């Protein structure tokens, strides 16, 4: 566990809506484990219009920010530089305040997905399926670019979304084929299925789970389990949850902001305890 001497520092999660974000629970749990008693982590409801003014008002005590929707792309022109990972999907979910005052944008969703899969024994797959085509789907494609050696099939609802996913595939050097959402039951036979759609969207697919399912990564955690995840587990398949993703991306944010490393297993219980009354379906 690496650490560095720090004075009292501040961090926070921004977005709209933000009231039910679990990020404060996880980051504060990390600070407690790391002995960073002088660090604080808050939440602020900030929209795209209010983001520039919010950033301008921050003082030298600030160490970093977590960003959720709708700020992940809005922040890009407001930072001094962004990492290759963030640039690959045009999405920043982490801003680190460097010692020289520079604002550095990064993305921990993508490596967080990879880490969550690795924790469940998924190091590499020869093909995969993605349910959905929104912002999370592009992050899923970026994660798959690191572990998938073959084709990714994206199940989408419109020609426009299909075109976007193919464009993301070309940009990320992932072989992407698109298929109509009406055929989404076929996705469930893939070696790895990543569900990136809003709550309730995949419920109708639960009855189509095969007798021997492989691995499902469902990015939701409220409600949990989803009908699809519950059926998947019932049939003996492996399930990676949205909480798994949330925890692993938070671990990476803590490391970027504090210079300290905390194991995911030490902060996960705080998230599990909070999920009953304090949850959100986003990744922050």
Buried (B, 14 or more C-beta within 10 A) or exposed (E): EEEEEEEEBBBBBBBBEBEBBBBBBBBBBBBBBBEBEEBBBEBEEBBEEBBEEBBEEBEEEBBBBBBBBBBBBBBBEBBEEBBEBBBBBBBBBBBBBEEEEEBBBBBBBBBBBBBBBBBBEBEEBEBBBBBBBBBBBBBBBBBBBBBBEEBBBBBBBEEEBBEBBBEBBEBBEBBBBBBEBEEBBBBBBBBBBBBBBEEEBBEEBBEBBEEEBBBBBBBBBBEBBBBBBBBBBEEEBBBBBBBBBBBBBBBBBBBBBBBBBBEBEBBBEBBEEBBEEBBBBBBB
